[in-house]
Amino acid sequence: MRHSKRAYYSEEDDQEEEKITNSQKHRKKSHSSERNYKRYKSLKTADSNYLDDRSTREGDRHDRRYVEEYRNDFCDVDDHKHYHRHYEKSHCHHYSKSSGRSGKRNHKRKHKKHDPSYSSHSKSHRRKRSRSVEDDEEGHLICQSGDVLRARYEVIATLGEGAFGKVVECIDHHMREMHVAIKIVKSVGRYREAARSEIQVLEHLSTLDPGSTFRCVQMLEWFEHHGHVCIVFELLGLSTYDFIKENSFLPFSIELIRKMAYQICQSINFLHHNKLTHTDLKPENILFVESDYVVKYNSKMRRDERTLKNTDIKVVDFGSATYDNEHHSTLVSTRHYRAPEVILALGWSQPCDVWSIGCILIEYYLGFTVFQTHDSKEHLAMMERILGPLPLHMIKKSRKCYFRHNQLDWDEHSSAGRYVRRRCKPLKEFMHCHDKDHVNLFELIRRMLEYDPSKRITLDEALEHRFFDALKDR
């Protein structure tokens, strides 16, 4: 299945993105033995011209910053009742997966936490592994299990790698062995600047919403480590994409889609009201707070299926988030979730996020993305096959050479044309049934996938859509 390769391509403007993400996929395969840890996979697409124009706002003089809530919540290091994986104050929770997925892993963590000999053994192990800090040829910090960052965070696993750097799971020895996720950014100028931009956005969001009511991932602190910007986050569960992938690409139920869609719309609407556009929404950047599940046998389909225990999600990866008054890069979003106004270089704003959410909801419903392509013209052909012809005023306004005589220059009888016809069909034909819930979901998706961004549904309007009435009734 082409979807399982999860390729992110584009034409001339996407060549760098394609190169980076393809190499990322090969690196991810080498970590197959750690598949239980793959939760933070985010690809960074940064516009180098924009980043070069940004000044270095903080500079290296800022050695370390703390979020106030992180400092205040754990000021009493002797009170173990305050420990919680997600930094709440009233519960003690050991991270684990149901159905035996991570029983061994959970046992190791408990052993590390309670075995008195572990502390001295760990310190001895770290002394043996002491070595000079090195980067690999791509700029990633070379770190292994047992390495310690800033004499505080002990690396235990790599969660994922991307163009920006890598994300590792660490034990915070200053906070009662709490597990955190640390994004270690490549020691490359443009990625460092993107990281500093992300830090500013995360600090702003933390000020606006200290309790994370609107489900944006919480940054706990950030620091510099031998030229690498390191951002410390709360540890979350699997991404929605990884959950689907590990569940054999089975789609989510209509009820789960309703709950997740409402949370996503609330979160991104919060950004929009604060003059921010995320610009890189995709299932990889929607993470479950906890991805514990139970396995149930579906006798009708004759297969085991995983059902989540907790449907709460959080939005991550704000490295490309852009304020209304900032420079807007020409190219944004990962290929499969890119809005038509971006492809046609017509300019973009918050509605491009709404388009991405529409694409995400189809993927949740089907288990795969419908816009599986590597070429912008083919992408537009898929859109027309699913949604109908592009508006004439958008075609005339675009300077891209995708059209002839005000129509898409596309040969339906070519191999690419046959692929598009075989893969794509009108939107409503993707519906598995035509009950009220399905009709309402696809009506919402159709309004999110309105070509003209000025006519596209806003998230304020989406939250009032009748698809969500069942949630409000409860």
N, C-alpha and C positions, 0 to 999 in steps of 0.2 A: 504493500500500500504506500503510495507516494506520501501520504500524510505522515506516516510513522517516521519518516526521515526528518520531518519538521524543518525543511529548508527555508531560508529567508533570502530571497533574491530580489534584484531589480535590474533595470537597464544601466546606462552609463553612470548615472548618479549613485547607483547602488553597488558598484563593483567592489568598493572597499567593504561595505556591509556584508556582501556575499562572501568575500574572502575570509573575513573575521569569523562569521558565524559558521562557515563550513569547517574551519579549523577547530572551532569550539566543539562541534559535534564529535569530531574524532577524539578530542581530549575527554569528553564526557564518557565515551565508550570505555575508555581505559579505567573508569571508576565504577564499572558495573558491580563490583563487589561491595560497593557502598550504596547500593540503590535505596536502602532505607533512609539514607541521609539526604537524598536529593530533594531539597525543598526550596532552596533559593537559587533559581536559575533566571537571571535577568540579563538580556542582551542590551548593550549600550550603543545607541547610534547618536553620535555627537557631531554637530556641524562645526568643522574645524575653523572656518572663517569666523563664526560667531564666538567660539571659545577663544580664539586668538585676540578678538577685540575686547574680551573681558579683562579687566585688571585683576591682579591677585589681591583680593580684598583683605584677607586676614594675614597672609604671609606666614613664614615659619616661626615668627615670634610667639604665635599662639601654640603652645606646646600641647595643651590639653583643655578640653571644654566639657562641662557636665550639664546635663539637663537637670533643672532644679528638682523635678519630681524624683529622679533617680537618686540624687544626693539625700533628699529629705526622707524618702521611704526607707532607706537603709542606714540611717545615721546610728541606730542602735544595733551594733553588730552582735550583741549578746542575745538579742531577742529572736530566737529561731522560729517563733510563731509567725514572723513577718515573711518568711521565705515562701516564694511561689514562683513557678516557672515563668509566669507572665507578670510578675511583680505586683500581684495583689497581696493584701496584708493578712488575709484570714484563713488561707488554706495551704496545706503542704501537699504538693502534687508531684509525683515522680513521672517523668515523661515516658510513655510506653505506647505501643501499638496493640490493638486487640488481635484476636485470632492467632496469637503466638508469633506475630511478625517480629517483635523486638524483645521477646522475653529475655533472651541472652544479653542483649544490649542493656536492658533495664537492670539485670542482675549485676552487670559490670559496674554500672553507675552506683548502685547501692553499695557494692563492695568498696568502691573508691571512697564513698562518702563515710562509711561506718568503720572500715577496717583501720585500726590505729597504725598499722604498719605501712599503710598506703602512702601517707604523707612523706615519711622519710625515704621510702623507696622511690617515690616520684621525684623528690629533690635530687636523689642520687642519680637517677636516670637522666635528669636534665643536665646535671654537671657533666656526665659522660658525653652527652650530645652537644655540648657547647662548641660552637664553631662560628666562623665569620658569617655575616649576613650576605646572601647572594641573591641575584635575580637570574631568571632564565633568559634565553635569547629573546623572548617576546615581552619581557619586562615584568613578568609575574614574580612576586616574592617567593623564593623557594622555602617552603615550610613543611614540616612533617608532624605527625602525631608525637606529642611530647614536647615540642618547641613551646617557648613561652614568649609572649609579646608584652613588653613593658613591665616585666617582672610581675605580671598579674594574670594574664589570660593564657591558659594552657590549651594549645590546639589538640583536638581529639579526632577531627574528621574534616575532610573537604566536602562542602555541600554542593558546590558547583563552580564552574569557571565560565568566563565570558570575555567579550572584547575589553571590558573595563578592568578586569582583574579576576579575583576569585572571592568566594564566600566560604568561611570556615566556621565550624562549630567549636566553641571554646568553653572551658570551665573558668569562671571568674573566681579566683581564689580570695579576692577581697570581699566577696559577697556570698559567703557560705556555700561555695561550690555551685553557684547558680550557672545554668547553661545559657549562653548567648550566641548570637550569630554576628560575625565580624566580616564586613566587606573590606577586603584589602585591595586597594586600587593600584593599578600599574604605576610605576614610577616614570610616567610619560606625561609631558606637559599638558596636553589637551585633556587627558583623563583626570589629571590632578585638578584642573580647573573645573571640569564637570563635577567632580566630587565636592569641591568647595561650593559650587552652585547648589548641589543637592543638600548639602549641610545647611545652607541658608534657608532653603525651602522647608526642610524638616524642622529647623528651629522656629521658623515662623508658624508652621502648623501646630507645633507643640504649644506655642504661646496662645494660639487661637482656640485650641482644643486639647487642653492638658490631660483630660480623661480618655482621649481617643474615642469619643462618642461617635465620630464619623469614620472610624475604621481605617485611618491611615497608619501605616506602620510607625512605631515609636522608636526614635533614635535615643539611645541612652547617653552616649557621649561620642567624642571622636578624638583622635590623636594622630601624631605622625610617627612613623616607625621607619627609620633609615630611608627617608625619601618617599615612603608610601603613606598616603592618606588612609587611615583605618577608621571605619564608622561602625560603632557597636549598636546592634539592634536587639530587640526582644526576639527570642527564638519562637518561630511559628512552625506550622505543620507543612504538609506538601502543598505545592501549587495545584490549582485546579486542573491544569494540563497534566501534571505528573500523576494525579489521582486517576484521571481518565486513562492515561497510558498504562498504569499498573493494573487497571481494571479491564484490560484488553480492549480499550477504546469503546467501552459500553457507554452510552449517553446517560446523562442524569435524568432523574424522574422530573415530571412537570412540576411537582410540588417543590422539589429541591431547587429547580431553576427559578421558581417564583421567589423563594426566600433569598437566594443568592443575588438575583437581579435587583431586588429591592435594596439590598445592602450596597451593591455596587453603585446604583443610581444615587443613593443618599450620599455616599462617600465622594463621588465625583461632582455631584451638585454642590457639595461643600467647597470643593476647590473652585468651581466656576463662580460661586458667589464671592469668593475672595480673589477674583481676577487671575486665576491660574488655569492653565490647560495642561493636563498630564502628558499628552501626545504619544504615549507608548503603552496604551492599554492592550492587554492580551491575556489569555488564560495563564501564562507563566507568571504574570505580575499580579494575579489574584491568588492569595494564599489562604488556606484554611488555618484558623487559629489552632485547631487541633485536628489531625487527620486520622484519629482512631476510628475503627470501623468494625462492624460485625459481618460475617459471611452468611448469606442465606442462599438456599438452593431454589432456583426458579424452575419449578417443574414444567411450566409451559414452554420455556426456552431451553430446558434441560442443561442448565449451567449454574455455576456458583456466581453470585453477585455480591459486591461489597456495598454495604450501606453505612453511611457516615453516622457517627453518634452525635457530632456537633456540627451544625451547618454555618457557624459564624465564620466570616472571612475578613481579611484585611487587604488593602491595596498597598503595593510596594513599588519601588524603583521610581524615584522622583528626580533622577539625574537629568532628564530631558524636559522636566516641567518648566513651563514658560509663563511669565507674567504678561498681562495684556500690553504693558508699556515697554516690554523688552523686544529686542530684535527677534523676528520670527524666521527661523531657518526655512529654506525652500523645501527641504525633504525631511519629513518626520514620520513616525509610526513604523512599526514592523510591517513588511509587505502585505500579509494576509488581512490586516486590519486597517489598511490605509484608505482614507476617504477619497472620493473622486476629485474633490477640489485640490487635494494635495498632488495627486497624479497629474492633473492638468495644470498645475502651477498657477492656480487662481488666487492664492492666499488662503489662509485658514485661521480659525479661532476655536472657541469651545465646541462648536458643532462637530468638529473632527473626532472628539472624544465620544460623542453620541454614536457616530457611525461605528466606531470600534466596538462599543458595547453591543450594538446590534449584531455585529459579526461574532462576538463572543457568545451571545445567547444562541445563535444558530449552531455553533460548535457544541455547546452544552447539550443541545437538543438532539443533534445527529451523532455526536462522538467524533466528528472530523470537521475540518474547515472546508467550506465550499470554494473559497478563493485560493486554491492550491495552484500557484503559478509562479513563474520566474520572470515574467515579462509584463511591462505596463500595458501594452496594446492588448495582449491576451487577457490581462486583468480586466480591462474595460469591456472586452468581448464577453467575459463571464458575467460582468454586471448587467450588460444588456440582455443576455440570455435569461438571467434570473429576475431582473427588475424592469426590463423594458428599455427602450431607446433613451440615450442621454438627452437632456434638454438642449435645444438648439442654441439658446443664449450662452450656455456654458461652452459649447463647441466653438462658437464664434469668438468667444473671449479668450480661449486658450491659444497659446503660441506653440504648443507641442504639435509635432508633425504626425499625429495619429489619425488624421481625418482627410477625406477627399470628398469634395462636393457636399460638405456639411454632414457627412456620414462617416462612421468608423471605417477606416481602410482595412477591411478584414476579409480574408478568404475562408468561407465556411467549409470549403471542400479540401482545404489543406489538412495535413496531419494534425496541426494545432487546432484547426477548426473542428475536426472530428473529435478531438479530445475534449474541447469545450462543450460540444453537443452531447457527448456521452456522459460527461461529469455533471453538467449543469442543466437545470430545468426551472420553469417558473416557480417562484417562491412557495406558493401555496401547495405545489405538488410535493414539497418536502415534508408536508404534514403527515404524520402517521395516522391520525384520525381527525374527525371534524367535530368533536364535542366542544362545549363552550370554552373550556380552558385553552384548548389548542387554538381555536379561532382567535381568542383574545391575545394569546402570546404572539401569533403571527401577525396580527394587526399592529401590535406594539413594535415588533421587529420591522415591519414594513415602514412604519413612520420614522423609525430610527435610521433606516436605509433610504431615506428620501435623498435624491441626488442633490437638489438645491439646498445648500446649508441654511439659507434664510427661511426655508419652508420646513426644515427638519424639526422634529419634535424636540423641545427643550427638556431638561431633566426635571424641572419643576412640573411640567405637564406630564411627563412620564410617570412620576410618582403618584399622580392622580388617576392613572389609567385604570380601567376596569379589570385588567389582569391582576391587579394587586388588591382588589376588593376583598378577596377571601382572607388576606392577612389582616386587613382593617376590621373585618367582621369579628375576628377572633379577639 
